[in-house]
Amino acid sequence: LRPSGWSPPQRRSRRGASGSLRWAGERRARAAMAFNYDSQMSLLRAATRFSHTSLPGTFHQADFWLLVLCNWWLYWMNNWGSLPAELVVAEFPWDLMKISSGLLTLFVVFYTNDCFHRYL
């Protein structure tokens, strides 16, 4: 059942590069995401750039700050011994993490390398 007043999204009559019809808001979304990369920019400036990254969108989310606050609270309570006994974090045997962290690093490096090859 469709709610009252519902109508299907409007489609553009113009076809995109792939030959398919484009949604009406697609052009605006692409224009908002356009970014001209300066290849002459220094590595330090490119690495410390804040705009045109995922950080502004992340920092504007309330759930991100809620999770940061909860993490900080649990860390503080654990270090000061104020947590109930059933919530206290036991010492973790880090020797168990060697294999999984090595595999994770390997897969992240290969995935990142594969992503960069798409744009070269």
Secondary structure as GFF3:
##gff-version 3
##sequence-region A 1 120
A	DSSP	beta_strand	11	15	.	.	.	ID=ss1
A	DSSP	beta_strand	21	23	.	.	.	ID=ss2
A	DSSP	alpha_helix	26	33	.	.	.	ID=ss3
A	DSSP	alpha_helix	43	47	.	.	.	ID=ss4
A	DSSP	alpha_helix	55	59	.	.	.	ID=ss5
A	DSSP	alpha_helix	62	79	.	.	.	ID=ss6
A	DSSP	three_ten_helix	85	87	.	.	.	ID=ss7
A	DSSP	three_ten_helix	94	96	.	.	.	ID=ss8
A	DSSP	alpha_helix	97	119	.	.	.	ID=ss9
###
